[in-house]
């Protein structure tokens, strides 16, 4: 199912034939007119006959505004505008009239799966990722002879090689190197002032930390902790308020009065019609809502709206 649009909020008194509508691969249209891919009943005629058009392009799904009263995306106060279009993403919320729609679009990758028979032939363990690996080419390494090469120093030179025992001489010199001065006459630096060559900032760096510095650091840490606790408290209050607002809207949608009017519209009101069995209808309706996760989706949308409203109110203060 590449694209589906779910109704998460509807005006009171309007009958909803289908809450979730799957769109064709090439797209479709949304509006009040009969025959629209997603038909929205609207007695107030706020919704146009073809309110929005959805088309699939190389960049994904695009939605175009074809309405008179405007198409609003993701809670924006400014409509998209007649003739303008925008890219649809998974999770976008569309406001059309007094309807609120949730977009769910997922285009799976077009990948070709290998047949099971080929995998079994290639490897006894099924799909072996290393079954088709190319055997690396190993170049023969020439053998190295253990005998040393003949050089000029070993054949033609009669005298001793002055560089033959260089390492031994260096080690001997390092062994007998004495870094201690035996007498005062041998010390060339005894009369020099060594302390004058050191920078003063190194001396200042060794000074102990004063009480004022400690108090400043403690005050900064305490202020940061108080500020963080204040932010957490404001976030908790905002979340609690948003949860309360979302639950209030959800309870309003499933209230007995709303359910009764919806069931009356679905059952019809004729002279010979029998009295609706509300309990049986509610049980079937409840089962369908739980399976389709409609209430969960509604609650999430209501909660996001409440959080956005709380942030806007805090920004105005």
N, C-alpha and C positions, 0 to 999 in steps of 0.2 A: 504494500500500500504506500505509494510514493508521497501522496498528499491527502490529508484529511483535516477537516475543520469541525470543531466541536462547539456547540452552544453552551456557554458556561453561565450566561445571565440573559434573561428574557423579560419583557414587560409583562405586567400582570394582566390576566384575562386573555392572553394569546395562546392558542393551541399549538403545540409543537408536535409535528408528526415524526420527526427524526432528529435526535439530538446530535448525532455524529454522522457526518456525510463524507464519504470517500470520493475524491475527485478522480476523473480519468487522468491518464498519463499526460495528455496534452493540456490539461487545465479545465477551466469552466467559468461559470459566472455566478454571482450572488445577487439576489434581488427579490422583489415582491412578485414579479411576473410569474405566471404559471409556466412551467417548463424549465425554470432556472435550475442549475445544478444544486445549489443550496437555496431553497425557497423559504423566505421569512415572511410569515403572515404579519400584517401590520394594518390594523384598522384605522390608525391615525394618519396613514399615508405619508409618514416621514421618510420612508425608504422608497427609493426609486425602483422602477420596474427592473432595470439592470443597474444595480448600484455599484458593483465592482466587477472587474474582469480579471481572471487569473490565467496566465499563459506561461508555458515553460519555454525558456530560452537557453542559450549556451551557458549563461551565468547562473542558471537556476530558475526558480519560480519568481515571476514578476506579477504584481497586482497593480491594476490601473484604476483610478477613480473615475467613475462614469456617472456620478450622482449629482443631485441638486443641493442636498443638505450637507454633503461632505463625508469623507471617510477618514477616521482618526486611527492612528497606529500607536500602540504601546502607551496609551494614556496621554498622548500629546493634545494640547489645547488648540493647535493649529491643524486644520484639515489638510489632507494630501493635495487636494485641488483637482478640479475637473480636468481630465486629460493628462495629468501627471501620473507617474508610476514609480514604484519602489520595490526593492528586492525583499522577498519573504524569507524569513529564517524560522527555524524550529523554536517554538515557544512564543512567537509574536502574538499580541492580543489586538484584535480589530474591534473598533466601536462603530457599529452601523445602526443609526437610529438609537433605540433603547436596547438593542441587542449587544452582547459582548461575546466575541468568538475567539477561540484559541486555535492557533495554527500548529499543525504537526506535520512536518515534511521531512522525509528521510529517503534519500536516493541511494540504494546500496551500490557498491562498486560492481561493475560489470566484469566479473572474473570468470574464467573458464576453469572448471574443476576437472582434474584428471580422472579417468575411469579407474574403477577399482581393479579391473583385470590387469591394466598396465602397471599399476603399483605393485601388485602381487608378483608379476613376472620380474620386475626390476629388483625387488628385494623380498626376502622371506618375511620381513617384518612390516610389510605394507608400504606406506609412503615414506621412503627413506630419503631424507634431504641430501645424503651424500652418495646416492646410488649412481647419479650421473656426473659425479665429480671427475674432472680430468686428471689423469695421473701425472703428477709433476715430472718434468724432465730433469734427470740427475746427470750432471756432467761428470765425466771421469776426472778425478783429481790425480795428477801425476805423483808418483811416489818420490819421496824425498830421501836422498841417500844419507845414511848416517855418517859416512866418512867426510871429514872437512875438506873444503876446496883448497887446492894448493895456491898459495899466494907468494908474492915477492918476498915478504918478510920472513917466510919460513925456508926459502931456498937460496936467494941471491944475496941476502944481507949476512955478513960475517959477524959484524959487531953486535953488541947487545942492543935490543930495541929500547930506546929511552921511554917509550910510551906503554911498554908491556906491563909494567907493575905500577901504573899510575894510581889505580884504586887502592892498592895496598899501601902506597905511600901516604895517600890522603887519610886513610883510616888510622895510620900510625901517628900522623900529625894531629888528628883530632883527639887521639887518646891522651897525648901528653900536653894538650893545650891547658894552661893554667890561667883561670880567669881572676884569680885573687892577686892583689898587689902585696908583695912581700915587705916592702919598705915604703916609707913616705917619699923618698926621693924618686922612686919609680912611678909614682902616681902623677900623671900629667894634669889631672883635674882636681887636685886637692885644694887649690886656692880659688877655684871658680865657685860662683854662687848658683847652685842648681835650682833653687827654689824660684829664682827670678824668671826662669824660662817657662814656667807653667802658667796657663791662662787663669785669670781670676774667676771666670765663670765656673771652673771646676771646683774651686773652693766654695763658691756660693752654693753649688749643687749639693755639697755634703752637709749643708746646714740643716738642722732638724726642722720639721714642719711645725709651724706655730699653731696656737690654739684658734686663731682667727680663720686660718685655712680649714681646719677641721670643722669649725662651726659653719662655714660657708658650704662645705660639701654636705654636711648633715641637713642643712636647711634646704638645699637643692633637692636632695633625695626625698625629704619629707614632702616638699611641694609636688614633686612628680608623682609620688604615691597618692596624695590627696586628689590630684587632677585625674589620675587613672581611675580611682574609686568613684569619682564624680561622673566620669564618662560611662563607666559600667552601670552605675545607678540610672543614668538617663536612658541608656540603651534598654535596660530591664523594664523601666516604666513605659518606654515606647513600644516594646514588644508586647507587654501585657495589654496595653490599650488597643494595639492592632489585633491581637487575638480576640479580645472582647468584641470589637467591631465586626470582625470576620464571622464569628459565631452568631452574632445578632442577625447578620444578613442571611446566613445559611439557615438559621431557625425560621426566618421569615419565609424563605423559599419552601420549606417543608412543613409549614404550619397547616393545621386542619382546614382553615378557611381557603388557603391557596390550593391544597390538594383537592378539596371538594369541588371548587370551581373548575379545576382542570379536568377532573373525572367527569363532571357534568358535560363539559364540552366534548370530551372524547366519546361518551356514551350517546350523545344526541338527546334532544328534548322534543319528542313527538307526542301526539295525543295517545297513541297506543303503545308507546314505549314503556317498558317496565322500569321500576325503580332500580337504580344502579346498586350493585353490591360493592359498596365502598371498600370493605375489608378485603375481599378477594382481589379487587383491582389494586389496592395498596400493596398487598403482598407481592403481586407480580411486578409492580412498579419498583418496589424496594429491591427485589432480586436483580432486576435489570440495572438499577443504579449502582449496586455493589459490584456487579460483574463488569460494568463499563467504567467504573471509578469516576463517575460523573460528580459525585459529591466531594471526593478528594480534590478533583481538579477545580471545582468551584471554590472550595475553601482556600486553596493555594492562591487563586486569583484574587479573592477578597482580601486575603492577608497581605499580598503585595500592594494592593491599592491602599490599604490602611497604613502600611509602613511608609508608602510614598506620601500620603497625606500628612502623616506625623512629621516627616522631614520638611515638607513645604511649610507647615505651620511653625516649626522651629526656625526656619530660615527667615520668615517674616518678622519674628520677634527681634 
